[in-house]
Structures are given as structure tokens and as C-alpha cells.
């Protein structure tokens, strides 16, 4: 076990109670990082924190936070200042929610909820923690986007819009804070074996409760987490991780008409 690169670095991870966030927490724990874990469920966070200590994290903090509530994000930043301090090495923006619904059936309230959680909550936390990151001579902001951040597919219009927005924001931020030696890494996963589809919002804002076949057969989150660790070490700016679905990103860039034809066919398979 190596403790060279992230030893005692302070890493704040949102959406850390399960799935990709939990896997990222485990990966950083094995690297000897100190962890700040956030999500809505304190009980689940405490379980993850205990596992991280067993894996090698010298210290963990649990800060509950609901990205859908601006006041909760603000309170989390205050709690961080009070319990952890005025310095942060790595911020991992992982918290979020997906969607499975057609545009003409989706309530506007669902689009607003998706943007509040996936975009505004993430932006608010990032802005609030920039002074803490700047207190170090180097730092990293890791934002978990999606293949949907590079292209749109049926039933995910709001989700794709949120992820596209994150790319615009963090690409701009990267240029602004380059002089502060802060790395900005955008991670675009494809199908990862988590409950993201089970927890996705339907047209009325309720969770679907259904596992997508592609999600169930996706990459283990632990493998994605290790690729993220490697990308931070390699000072990468953007990575694509997954199976054959990653090809869609390159089709969008070089053969957009072909991609559009493929995407149109999906509507018959998913509706």
C-alpha cells in the first residue's frame, strides 16, 4: 500500500454514501488520505467512514449535505470550516441524480430539481471551497460528469443538460485558476454498476425504482475510482471511462450524423 501521493491530503467527496462516491472514498482511503464525506444519509456516511478508516484513512469527517437545498450546502461549508479547517487539497463533486423520462411528459419541476442538484449545488460548493483550495500550493477539483455531458440520448434530456452545463462551468474555471496551480478534472463515466438508474427521477419527480440492463452490466465502480486516482496523479483534465458507449463521444466529434442515427434508434429500445 502506497501513501506517497495522497498521504494525509484532505479530500472532500460528495455523494459519498454509496456507488461511485463510496468507491472513490475507499480508493483515497487506501492512499492514506484524510476524508470528508457528504451525502444526505448520516447513517450511511458513518458506515462508509468506518470502512475508510479500516482501509487506511488516518482521519474522517462526516458532513451531511443535501445538494438540492442551497441552505444545506452553505451550512456544510460552515461545518467544514468549523470541524476541518481552512485548507482543502481535493474536492470531489460526485453527488447527483439521473433521469428517465420523455421531454413532453416531464414536469418543469423535475428539470429544476435536476439543475439544482447536479449543477447549482455543485457550483455553490465549488465556489465556497475555492478559498480553501487556494490556501494550498496545489489542489484538485474532480467533477463527475457523464458521457451524457458530451452528448444527449433519449429519456435523459434534463440529466444531459446538467452535465453539459458542468463542462462549460469547469472548463471556464480551469482557465481562471490555472495560476493557482489547481487541477480541474472532468470525469465522464459510461455505464457503471451502481443504482443510478434505480434512483433516477421519472416524469413526475419520483424515483424509477428500476435497474437498467446496461447499468447492471456496467463497469464496477471500484475500477472507475482507480482510474480517477490515476488521472489525478497524471494531472489529466478530462477522462472518458466505460465500455463501448464511450465510442459515442468520438462519433459526436467526428461523425455527428452517424451518432444521431444511432441515438434515434435507441428510442424504440428504451421507451
N, C-alpha and C positions, 0 to 999 in steps of 0.2 A: 504494500500500500504506500503510495507516494503522497507526501504532504508538502511538496516543494512549491507548486504554483499558487494554490489557493489556501495555504495554511494560515488559519486564523483570519482570513478575509471575511468581512461581513457581507452576507448575501441575503437580500430580501426577496422572497418568492411569493407572488400572489397565486390564488387558485391552488394552494399547496396541499389541500386536504385529500386529493385523490388524483388519479390519472397522470397526465404529463407533469403537473406540478409536483406531485408526490415523488415521481421518478427523478425529477431534477433535484429535489431536496436530498434524496438518497445519494445521488451522484456527487453532489457537492459535499455531503457529509463524509463520504469515503475519501474525499480530497482534503479533509481536515478543516473545512470552512465553518465559521460561525453562521448560524441560520436564523433568519427572522421569517416566520411562517404566517401567512394570512389567507383567510377564506371566511365564509360565514359561520361554519360549524366549529365552535371551540373544542368540543369533544374530539372530533376527528383530527383537528390540528394537534391536540395534545398527544394523540396516538402516534401521529407522524413524527412529532418532536422526540418522543421517547425512542422510536426506531432510529432516528437520525443520530441520537446520542450513542446508541449501541453500535452504529456504523462508523463512528469516529468524530462526529461533530463535537468540538470542545464546549460549545455553549449554544443554546437555542432559546428563542423568544417566540411567544405566540401572541399575535396581534390580530384579533378578529376584525374583519372589514367586509362591507357589502359595497361592491363597485357601483351598484345601481343607485346608491344613496350618497350624494355629494357630502353630506354632513358626516357620514361614516368614514369616507376617505380622509376628510380633514381631521377627524378625531384620531384616525390611525397614524397620521403624520405626527400629531401631537404626542401620541403614545410612544411612537418611535423615539422622538426627541427626549422624552422623559425616561424611558427604560433602556434604550440602547446608546444614545448619544448623538453627536452632531457630525458623524462621519459614516459613509457608506461606500463600499467597494463595488458591489454589483447589485443592480436592480433587475429582477426577472419579472416582466409583465406577462403573466400567463393566464390570469383569471379571465373568464369569458363564457359566453353561451352561444350555441349554434341555433339553426332554424331549419324547419322542414315545412314549407307552405308555399302555395302559388301566390303570385302578386295580387291577382284580382280577388283573392279570398282573404288576404291578410289585413287585419286591423292596423290602422296607423299607430295605435298604441304599442303594437309589437315592434314596429320599426323604431319607435322612440326608445323602447326598452333595450333593444339590441344596441343602439348607438350609445345609450347611457352607460351600459355595462362595458361593451367592447371597445368603445372609443373614448368617450368623455371621462369615464372613471380612470382609464389608463393614462390619459393625458394629464388629468389632475394630479394623480400620484407622481407621475414623472416630473411635472413642473415643481411640485412640492419638495421633491427629493434632489433636485439639481444642485442646490447649495451644499448638500451633504456629500454628493459625489465630487463636487469641485474642491472640497476640503482635502481631497487626496491628490497625489501627483498623477494618479491614473485611476481609471474606473471603467465600468462597463454597464451598458443598458441593453438587456436582452428582451426583445419583444416577440412573443409567439404569435405569428400571423398564421397563414394557411396558404395552400395552393389557391384557395378562394380569394386570397389577397392579390392574385395575379390574373385571375380570370373568373368569369361568372358562369354558374351552372344552374339548372332548374331547381326550384324549391329552396334556394339559398340566397335570394336577392338581397335581403337585409344583412345577412351574415357577410356576403361578399362585399357589400358597400362599406361595412365597418372595417373590414380588413384592408380594403383598398385605401380607406382614409388613414389607417395607421401607417401605411407605406409613405404617403405624402407627408405626414407629420414627422415621422422619424428620419426620412431622408433629409428634410429641411433641418431638423435638429442636429443631425450628424455634421452638417456643414458649419452650423453655428458654434458647436462646442469642440470642434476639431482642435482648436488652440489649447483647450483644457486637457488634451490627451485622454478623452473619454471615448471609448469604443461604443458604437451603436450597431448592434447585430439584430437583423430581422431574420426570423426562422420561419420557413414555410413548410410545415408538415403536410403530407398527404394523408392517407388513411392510417391512423394509429389506433391500436387496440385499447380503446377507452370507452367510457359511457357517454361520450359527447353527443351521439345521436339519440340516446335514451333521454338525455336531459335537454335536448333541443326543443325550442318553442314551436308550437303549431300556430295556425292562423289566428287563434284567439288568445294566445299567450300562455297556454298550458303546456306542460312537458309532454312529449310524444309517448314516452314510455316504451319505445321500440328501438331495438338494436338493428342498425343497417348491416347487411351482409358484408359489404366491403369493409366496414369498421371492425366487425368481428374477426375478419381475416387479415387485419392490418398489422403493421409493424409493432412489436412490443414497445411500450413507452420507455423502457429501460435502454433500449438501443438508441432511440431518439435522444434521450438525455445524455448519453455518452458522446454522441455526435455534436451536441451543443457544447459540452465541456471542451471538446477538441477544437471547435470553431472559436471559442473564446481564447483559448491558448494560441491559436493561429491568427488572431486579430482579424477574423473574417467580418464582412459587412452584411452578407446575405447568404443563406444556405437553403437548399431545397432537399427535403428528406422524405422518402417514401418509396413506393413501388412504381409500377408503370404509369400511374396517374401523374407523375412528375413530368412525363413527356408533354403533357398538355401545356406546361409553361413555355416550352420551346416551340411548340406548334403555334401558340398565341403570338410569339415574337416573329417567327419566320413564315408560317403558313396559316394565317388567321382564318381564311375562308375554309380550309380543311377542318380546323378546330371547330368552327361554328357548325359545320355539317355534323360532326361527331356529337357535339353538345345537343343539337336538336333531336337527335335520335334518343338521347337519354330520357327525354320527357315521356316517351312511351314505356320506358322500363321502370320509371320511378313513381309515376302517378297512379 
